Amino acid sequence: MRLLMTHFSPAGARARLSTLIFHRVLPRPDPLFPDIPDAQRFASLMRRLRAWFNVVPLSEAVERLFSGSLPARALAITFDDGYADNETIAAPLLRELGLTATFFVATSYLHGGVMWNDRVIEALRVFPGDTLDLSSIGLGRLELPAPQARRGAIELVLARIKHFEFAKREAAVQAIVDACGNPPIPELMMRGDGVKRLVALGMGVGAHTMSHPILARLPDEAAMEEIGGSREVLQALTGEPIELFAYPNGVPQRDYTGAHVAMTRRCGFRAAFSTAWGVATRASDRYQLPRFTPWDRTPLRFGLRMVRNLVRTRCATA
């Protein structure tokens, strides 16, 4: 597998940078979301990456990509949103294995907040019935008899309301929580001290807006405040320059546009990342660098997925 990856991802000017996205690492498997790695599975995956790739800190990887000095099979690891388990589980495991990652943090949730999607997930997780009627908000009746059906219902609801205007989405989320009996929602995000501990563990920190909005749905002034404001908060917390940014949701032209690419430049970031699949080359737009999430469980399928992604280059699209 290493030889195949070296063929598609050589060193130097023809190098290709693979960048992986994660969100959470759980203490134990979640039957509702089995694709989210638990600590044991994550550690196994990181050992595999360490054996197959040259894992490079993201900030260094970006500069070496454009200077033509990346090693063969270059790869960087990122996490989005700022979940508490990033600091308590993922970062210590990475440190133990001699690896590093960059954590893109949505700063409005650093002090006990809960992201809107988690409010929906956790409310539907604990709803005691097998059928939930959300017809009053246009979402019909959800059948929730078993984990797989419940997971499908959650994914359907999230997809339906994700791109609502902010106020409409908040109203829909609250209606769903109320229909589920208004259960207590656990605090899942890290706090400010967690960001500091990430830095102390040798990890990188990047900005991910303040409230994780769909930037393309915001007025330009609000979008600029989200992008620049998150950088200011994180710089104040860490005492270090925050030079990398990740677009929330991150699908080009749907979740962000060329106007937002220009905003990241004006805010002083050195690079920004989308969620478009593929690898970055020296011809890529440094403010729209690709990332992806491989989901395969077996080593062979995972390796083939990584090779398949290596042949998908993405250049400037702004």
Phi and psi in degrees as a GROMACS rama.xvg file:
@    title "Ramachandran Plot"
@    xaxis  label "Phi"
@    yaxis  label "Psi"
@TYPE xy
-60.5739  -41.9877  ARG-2
-63.3148  -41.7842  LEU-3
-63.4555  -42.3444  LEU-4
-68.7622  -35.8888  MET-5
-64.3523  -36.9554  THR-6
-59.5546  -44.9492  HIS-7
-85.2678  -18.034  PHE-8
-133.48  74.0021  SER-9
-75.9715  174.656  PRO-10
-82.7251  164.032  ALA-11
83.0172  -145.446  GLY-12
-65.6637  -22.9663  ALA-13
-98.5136  14.4947  ARG-14
-65.6927  154.509  ALA-15
-126.909  132.636  ARG-16
-103.141  117.502  LEU-17
-90.6952  132.819  SER-18
-127.914  121.875  THR-19
-97.033  145.533  LEU-20
-111.206  130.773  ILE-21
-124.934  165.956  PHE-22
-122.611  -49.2321  HIS-23
-136.677  157.306  ARG-24
-132.044  117.534  VAL-25
-92.2945  155.104  LEU-26
-67.5467  -27.5887  PRO-27
-150.318  160.742  ARG-28
-58.5552  144.962  PRO-29
-105.12  112.877  ASP-30
-62.4837  -22.5906  PRO-31
-77.2298  -33.6182  LEU-32
-132.378  76.3255  PHE-33
-66.9169  -15.2196  PRO-34
-78.9029  -16.5825  ASP-35
-75.1219  123.675  ILE-36
-69.677  140.714  PRO-37
-90.6297  176.347  ASP-38
-59.4949  -43.0812  ALA-39
-64.7061  -45.5711  GLN-40
-66.9649  -39.3085  ARG-41
-63.1508  -44.0077  PHE-42
-61.7783  -40.8228  ALA-43
-62.6826  -42.2381  SER-44
-64.8382  -40.5404  LEU-45
-66.1135  -36.0531  MET-46
-64.2347  -38.9336  ARG-47
-63.6576  -44.4827  ARG-48
-62.7311  -40.4018  LEU-49
-63.3041  -33.6865  ARG-50
-76.9898  -32.848  ALA-51
-95.1239  -28.4486  TRP-52
-123.93  165.228  PHE-53
-97.0377  102.638  ASN-54
-81.8343  121.858  VAL-55
-119.219  137.255  VAL-56
-53.4933  139.142  PRO-57
-58.8045  -45.3526  LEU-58
-60.0499  -44.1135  SER-59
-65.5072  -40.2095  GLU-60
-61.0021  -41.5345  ALA-61
-61.4584  -48.1045  VAL-62
-65.9879  -39.5155  GLU-63
-72.114  -29.3194  ARG-64
-59.8792  -49.6682  LEU-65
-81.8431  -14.7415  PHE-66
-92.1252  -4.69322  SER-67
76.7917  26.2685  GLY-68
-119.841  18.2421  SER-69
-68.5129  147.585  LEU-70
-75.1973  167.996  PRO-71
-63.397  150.971  ALA-72
55.1669  43.5881  ARG-73
-73.6199  137.015  ALA-74
-146.654  143.126  LEU-75
-126.037  152.349  ALA-76
-115.518  133.34  ILE-77
-132.789  156.608  THR-78
-127.58  143.073  PHE-79
-112.128  147.511  ASP-80
98.424  -47.2242  ASP-81
106.111  41.0845  GLY-82
-71.3567  149.227  TYR-83
-61.8588  -33.4895  ALA-84
-69.1687  -15.0592  ASP-85
-60.183  -41.0117  ASN-86
-85.8855  -35.2691  GLU-87
-87.3556  -27.1181  THR-88
-118.466  -56.004  ILE-89
-64.716  -51.9241  ALA-90
-62.4161  -44.9539  ALA-91
-61.4341  -37.2941  PRO-92
-64.0853  -43.7203  LEU-93
-61.1679  -44.5776  LEU-94
-60.3251  -43.3213  ARG-95
-61.507  -32.9684  GLU-96
-90.7585  1.4959  LEU-97
75.8402  25.2062  GLY-98
-113.708  167.703  LEU-99
-138.92  159.47  THR-100
-144.09  163.812  ALA-101
-111.297  133.328  THR-102
-110.511  113.894  PHE-103
-89.0417  118.739  PHE-104
-113.026  129.838  VAL-105
-86.8664  110.454  ALA-106
-74.445  -21.6895  THR-107
-67.1553  -15.6838  SER-108
-102.033  11.387  TYR-109
-75.1488  -10.7799  LEU-110
-122.919  50.675  HIS-111
91.9541  10.9853  GLY-112
-78.0105  166.957  GLY-113
-131.803  128.663  VAL-114
-67.6192  151.565  MET-115
-59.0417  -39.413  TRP-116
-66.2744  -34.5261  ASN-117
-70.9474  -31.2817  ASP-118
-61.5529  -41.71  ARG-119
-67.4115  -48.3091  VAL-120
-59.1766  -49.2054  ILE-121
-71.5098  -32.2967  GLU-122
-67.0938  -44.2697  ALA-123
-71.9907  -28.3526  LEU-124
-59.7534  -43.3399  ARG-125
-98.1594  -0.745573  VAL-126
-58.1234  125.94  PHE-127
-78.4763  -16.9034  PRO-128
-89.1634  174.025  GLY-129
-97.2227  -12.1311  ASP-130
-137.128  131.782  THR-131
-122.482  122.747  LEU-132
-93.4702  110.385  ASP-133
-115.584  28.3611  LEU-134
-61.7737  -29.0245  SER-135
-65.3946  -21.3848  SER-136
-114.983  19.5859  ILE-137
79.4738  16.9896  GLY-138
-108.037  4.98643  LEU-139
69.2591  -158.968  GLY-140
-103.871  127.279  ARG-141
-98.1067  130.376  LEU-142
-95.4276  124.6  GLU-143
-128.602  46.313  LEU-144
-76.6747  -25.7429  PRO-145
-146.361  163.051  ALA-146
-52.4949  -42.228  PRO-147
-64.7363  -43.9186  GLN-148
-66.6206  -38.5615  ALA-149
-66.0352  -40.5529  ARG-150
-63.5868  -41.9601  ARG-151
-62.3367  -39.3319  GLY-152
-65.4921  -41.8466  ALA-153
-61.6556  -47.0817  ILE-154
-62.1615  -37.616  GLU-155
-63.7608  -46.8252  LEU-156
-62.6239  -46.3695  VAL-157
-60.8814  -42.0687  LEU-158
-65.4092  -36.1128  ALA-159
-69.3801  -35.732  ARG-160
-105.639  -6.49842  ILE-161
-54.9347  -41.9223  LYS-162
-98.3446  14.2598  HIS-163
-63.4756  153  PHE-164
-56.8755  152.268  GLU-165
-52.1184  -51.5818  PHE-166
-63.897  -40.1117  ALA-167
-66.3097  -39.6165  LYS-168
-67.2135  -41.7584  ARG-169
-62.0151  -39.6838  GLU-170
-64.5976  -40.197  ALA-171
-65.9687  -42.9677  ALA-172
-60.6198  -45.568  VAL-173
-64.9112  -37.7948  GLN-174
-63.6189  -38.1056  ALA-175
-66.8548  -45.1368  ILE-176
-61.3771  -42.6807  VAL-177
-63.4804  -41.6231  ASP-178
-64.5945  -25.8072  ALA-179
-87.186  4.60628  CYS-180
93.4489  13.3231  GLY-181
52.1198  55.7776  ASN-182
-72.3806  158.202  PRO-183
-64.8659  136.428  PRO-184
-104.604  124.182  ILE-185
-66.3363  148.189  PRO-186
-79.0739  116.405  GLU-187
-106.974  -13.4865  LEU-188
-93.5198  153.194  MET-189
-73.2417  161.856  MET-190
-102.336  177.892  ARG-191
-57.9105  -38.2087  GLY-192
-63.8274  -29.534  ASP-193
-65.0303  -37.5441  GLY-194
-63.3014  -41.916  VAL-195
-63.4993  -37.8958  LYS-196
-68.0068  -33.604  ARG-197
-57.9451  -46.3816  LEU-198
-63.1698  -41.3286  VAL-199
-63.8071  -28.4156  ALA-200
-83.5581  1.68207  LEU-201
87.6163  15.6484  GLY-202
-90.1954  160.299  MET-203
-93.0598  154.954  GLY-204
-128.459  134.519  VAL-205
-131.679  166.795  GLY-206
-91.5754  148.867  ALA-207
-142.312  35.413  HIS-208
69.4834  -179.997  THR-209
-88.0373  -54.0944  MET-210
-111.433  12.1085  SER-211
58.4669  50.0939  HIS-212
-83.5134  166.449  PRO-213
-79.0115  106.093  ILE-214
-58.4431  -35.3877  LEU-215
-65.8465  -12.8742  ALA-216
-96.4907  -0.00321027  ARG-217
-104.068  151.367  LEU-218
-60.5676  153.484  PRO-219
-57.5023  -40.6017  ASP-220
-62.6709  -43.1388  GLU-221
-66.9335  -38.6803  ALA-222
-63.6  -42.6711  ALA-223
-62.8795  -38.8983  MET-224
-65.5921  -40.1376  GLU-225
-62.7426  -44.8628  GLU-226
-70.127  -53.4101  ILE-227
-71.5869  -35.5846  GLY-228
-63.7225  -38.1195  GLY-229
-65.6595  -36.9089  SER-230
-63.9671  -43.3553  ARG-231
-63.6202  -42.6796  GLU-232
-61.8559  -45.4668  VAL-233
-70.6269  -34.4174  LEU-234
-66.4129  -38.1224  GLN-235
-66.463  -37.0444  ALA-236
-69.7338  -45.9311  LEU-237
-91.4907  -21.3652  THR-238
71.743  14.3644  GLY-239
-126.45  154.976  GLU-240
-66.4124  137.325  PRO-241
-103.723  111.32  ILE-242
-114.715  -3.64022  GLU-243
-121.519  145.325  LEU-244
-135.309  145.499  PHE-245
-125.48  129.49  ALA-246
-70.9598  130.403  TYR-247
-58.7586  136.809  PRO-248
64.7421  -53.2847  ASN-249
80.1981  14.702  GLY-250
-84.3182  120.126  VAL-251
-58.1577  138.765  PRO-252
70.7398  -13.021  GLN-253
-104.217  -47.4827  ARG-254
-98.2735  -22.8734  ASP-255
-150.632  160.608  TYR-256
-128.473  -177.999  THR-257
-59.2878  -28.8985  GLY-258
-62.8834  -37.4182  ALA-259
-76.6015  -30.8279  HIS-260
-59.8992  -44.271  VAL-261
-64.3653  -35.3623  ALA-262
-63.8666  -39.5315  MET-263
-63.9037  -35.8183  THR-264
-64.2988  -46.9653  ARG-265
-64.7566  -29.4835  ARG-266
-76.8691  -10.1223  CYS-267
99.5995  8.53053  GLY-268
-70.2903  149.92  PHE-269
-90.097  -20.9253  ARG-270
-163.81  158.783  ALA-271
-142.676  155.372  ALA-272
-127.704  139.337  PHE-273
-100.158  -169.913  SER-274
-117.06  21.8477  THR-275
-73.4739  134.425  ALA-276
-68.0696  161.254  TRP-277
123.146  -177.434  GLY-278
-118.886  155.553  VAL-279
-92.5093  143.859  ALA-280
-126.979  179.994  THR-281
-64.5065  -17.6617  ARG-282
-87.0193  -4.85961  ALA-283
-71.9287  155.371  SER-284
-75.8992  117.891  ASP-285
-67.2291  -9.90678  ARG-286
-103.862  12.2041  TYR-287
-147.047  51.21  GLN-288
-75.289  140.114  LEU-289
-80.4621  154.719  PRO-290
-145.854  161.486  ARG-291
-155.577  167.708  PHE-292
-122.371  108.94  THR-293
-79.7727  136.813  PRO-294
-115.84  -2.72114  TRP-295
-70.1858  141.467  ASP-296
-89.0899  -36.164  ARG-297
-83.2598  147.489  THR-298
-55.7458  -42.0458  PRO-299
-63.957  -49.4108  LEU-300
-64.219  -38.5768  ARG-301
-62.7131  -45.5629  PHE-302
-62.2453  -41.4798  GLY-303
-66.148  -36.2106  LEU-304
-63.5962  -41.3975  ARG-305
-65.0214  -41.4983  MET-306
-64.595  -43.2766  VAL-307
-59.1472  -40.051  ARG-308
-68.4278  -30.4385  ASN-309
-61.938  -25.4917  LEU-310
-91.1304  2.27194  VAL-311
-102.954  88.6928  ARG-312
-86.8375  146.79  THR-313
-126.445  124.442  ARG-314
-103.81  -165.47  CYS-315
-61.7421  133.877  ALA-316
-130.403  3.04801  THR-317
